[in-house]
């Protein structure tokens, strides 16, 4: 039984990347900065707040890839790292998957997965720039990469199979109701705007 778990904040992703509880607080897509909890701790937190979803660490790690957060790629640094470099990635200008740079893939499309990005020799740098790409030194970019996992690569049902963990079903939000100002009957929020009270004719619009 896996006793190491990541806790996902399932309220939203960063691009395609899942967000996890980070070491020391906050949230992160970077698996190397994600907090690792025991089974008991992860399940306890999930029961406390159902949007915090436990994922077996081994399951997530096996499906991780590398991506490059644009916040850590500095144009001046990248330019200084070109000297002596023989291979380059081609990044799309002002295109991101969440915070991740998007590169020309080996198959000719777009990818934020660095493992699938195409590399070019130094002789292609001028041509790439002329075509609107941002040539970035391989060694510099590889050093900036971190592990993350995309939502489309994982299944919580598959991940929790055999663990005995049963996820808490999110509670349906209760519809807000109001009392008519005229007769006190219950009316919905929508009815306040759509029509006067059918019973007494009072206008309940805020």
C-alpha positions in Angstrom: 0.0 0.0 0.0 1.3 3.4 -1.0 1.8 5.6 2.1 3.0 8.7 0.2 0.4 11.1 -1.2 0.2 14.5 -2.9 -2.8 16.7 -2.1 -4.4 18.4 -5.1 -6.3 21.6 -4.8 -9.0 20.5 -7.3 -10.7 24.0 -7.4 -8.6 24.9 -10.4 -5.5 24.1 -12.6 -2.7 26.2 -13.9 -3.2 25.7 -17.6 -3.3 21.9 -17.9 -1.2 21.4 -14.8 -2.6 20.1 -11.6 -2.1 22.2 -8.5 -0.8 20.5 -5.3 -0.2 21.6 -1.7 3.3 23.0 -1.6 5.9 22.5 1.1 5.7 25.4 3.5 2.3 26.6 2.4 0.5 27.7 -0.8 0.1 25.6 -4.0 2.4 24.6 -6.8 2.5 22.6 -10.1 6.1 21.7 -9.3 6.1 18.1 -8.0 9.5 18.6 -6.4 8.1 21.3 -4.3 4.8 19.5 -3.5 4.1 18.4 0.1 4.1 14.7 0.6 1.7 13.3 3.2 1.0 10.0 4.7 -2.2 8.1 3.8 -3.9 9.0 7.1 -2.9 12.7 6.8 -4.0 13.0 3.2 -7.4 11.3 3.8 -8.0 13.3 6.9 -7.5 16.6 5.1 -9.8 15.4 2.3 -12.5 14.7 4.8 -12.0 18.1 6.2 -12.3 19.8 2.8 -13.4 17.6 -0.1 -11.7 19.8 -2.7 -8.3 18.7 -1.4 -7.9 15.4 -3.3 -5.3 12.7 -2.3 -3.2 11.2 -5.1 -0.7 8.4 -4.6 2.7 9.9 -5.1 3.9 6.9 -7.2 1.0 7.2 -9.6 1.6 10.9 -10.2 5.4 10.6 -10.5 5.0 7.8 -13.1 3.0 10.2 -15.3 4.9 13.4 -14.8 6.8 15.3 -17.6 9.0 18.3 -17.6 7.9 21.8 -18.4 9.5 25.3 -18.1 7.9 28.1 -16.1 8.2 31.3 -18.1 8.6 33.3 -14.8 12.1 31.8 -14.4 13.4 32.4 -18.0 15.1 35.7 -18.2 15.9 37.1 -21.7 19.3 38.5 -20.6 20.3 35.2 -19.0 19.1 33.2 -22.0 21.1 35.5 -24.3 24.2 35.1 -22.2 23.8 31.3 -22.3 24.0 31.1 -26.1 27.8 31.3 -26.2 29.2 27.8 -27.0 25.7 26.2 -27.1 25.1 23.9 -30.0 21.4 23.0 -29.6 18.3 25.2 -29.2 14.6 24.9 -28.5 12.1 27.1 -30.5 9.6 28.7 -28.2 6.5 30.5 -29.3 6.4 34.2 -28.5 3.8 35.1 -25.8 2.2 31.6 -25.7 1.9 29.7 -22.5 0.2 26.7 -21.1 -0.6 28.2 -17.7 2.9 29.5 -16.8 4.7 27.0 -19.1 6.5 28.0 -22.2 5.2 26.4 -25.4 7.7 24.9 -27.9 7.7 23.7 -31.4 7.3 19.9 -31.0 9.2 17.2 -32.9 6.0 16.4 -34.7 5.6 20.0 -35.9 2.8 21.1 -33.5 2.9 22.9 -30.2 3.9 21.3 -26.8 4.7 22.5 -23.3 6.2 19.1 -22.5 10.0 19.6 -22.9 10.5 15.9 -23.5 8.5 16.3 -26.8 10.1 19.6 -27.9 12.2 19.7 -31.0 15.8 20.9 -30.9 17.8 22.7 -33.6 21.4 23.3 -34.3 23.1 26.7 -33.9 22.9 27.1 -37.7 19.1 27.3 -37.5 18.9 30.1 -34.9 18.8 33.0 -37.3 16.1 31.3 -39.3 14.0 30.5 -36.3 14.1 34.1 -35.1 13.2 35.3 -38.6 10.1 32.9 -38.6 8.9 34.4 -35.3 10.2 31.8 -32.8 12.3 32.5 -29.8 15.5 30.3 -29.9 16.5 29.3 -26.4 19.7 27.4 -25.4 19.1 23.8 -24.6 21.3 23.6 -21.5 19.8 26.8 -20.0 16.2 25.7 -20.6 16.8 22.1 -19.4 18.2 23.5 -16.1 15.0 25.5 -15.6 12.7 22.6 -16.2 10.7 21.0 -13.4 8.4 18.0 -13.1 4.6 18.5 -13.3 1.6 16.5 -14.4 -1.3 17.5 -16.7 -4.9 16.8 -15.9 -5.4 14.8 -19.1 -2.7 12.3 -18.2 -4.2 11.1 -14.9 -7.4 9.6 -13.6 -8.4 9.8 -10.0 -10.5 6.6 -10.3 -7.6 4.7 -11.6 -5.2 6.2 -9.1 -7.2 5.3 -6.1 -8.2 1.8 -7.3 -7.2 -0.7 -4.6 -6.3 1.9 -2.0 -9.6 1.7 -0.1 -10.0 5.5 -0.3 -13.5 6.8 -1.0 -13.7 10.4 -2.0 -16.2 12.6 -0.3 -19.0 13.7 -2.7 -19.1 17.5 -2.9 -22.1 19.0 -1.3 -24.6 20.7 -3.6 -24.9 24.3 -2.7 -28.2 25.2 -1.2 -30.4 27.6 -3.2 -30.8 30.9 -1.5 -34.4 31.8 -0.7 -35.9 35.1 0.4 -39.2 36.2 2.0 -41.5 38.5 0.1 -41.5 42.0 1.6 -45.2 42.1 1.2 -46.6 38.8 2.4 -43.6 36.9 3.8 -43.9 34.0 1.3 -40.7 32.3 0.2 -39.4 33.4 -3.2 -36.2 32.5 -5.1 -33.4 34.9 -5.9 -34.4 34.7 -9.6 -38.1 35.5 -8.8 -37.0 38.7 -7.1 -35.8 40.0 -10.5 -38.2 38.3 -12.9 -41.6 39.3 -11.5 -43.6 40.8 -8.7 -44.9 38.4 -6.0 -47.6 36.3 -7.4 -49.5 36.3 -4.1 -49.5 40.0 -3.1 -48.0 41.8 -6.1 -45.1 43.3 -4.0 -41.9 44.3 -5.9 -39.0 42.4 -4.2 -36.2 43.5 -6.6 -33.2 44.7 -4.6 
